[in-house]
Amino acid sequence: MQEVEFHAFVEAHRAGAFVVDVREPHEYHRGHVPGARLVPLGVVPLRLDEFPRDQPVYVICASGHRSYTAAQHMATAGVDARSVRGGTQMWRQNGHPLSTGSHPTAD
């Protein structure tokens, strides 16, 4: 499991990274990184088979605490999980757009 700096995540996102948002649905619906898939932290251990093993998975939350925990769970299952330091707050503070509402994989 790695913790990545925000600027590295921005570059990965631009390149089409696989992003998982581990916040709660109400947080996700209010604003999330475009393209992020919602998998709340509490269900991450139950859904480990949904994450790719052939590419890095960037895990994001509000500030980086929940994503760190989720990335640890993923890493024990063989996922190249990378927790995004600063999370969605940093994304918003740096002027990047947020998507709102539901996502097809939202719980």
Buried (B, 14 or more C-beta within 10 A) or exposed (E): BEBBEBEBBBEBBEEEBBBBBBBBBEBBBEBBBEEBBBBBBEBBEEBBEBBEEEEBBBBBBBBBEBBBBBBBBBBEEEBBBBBBBBBBBBBBEEEBEEBEEEBEEBE
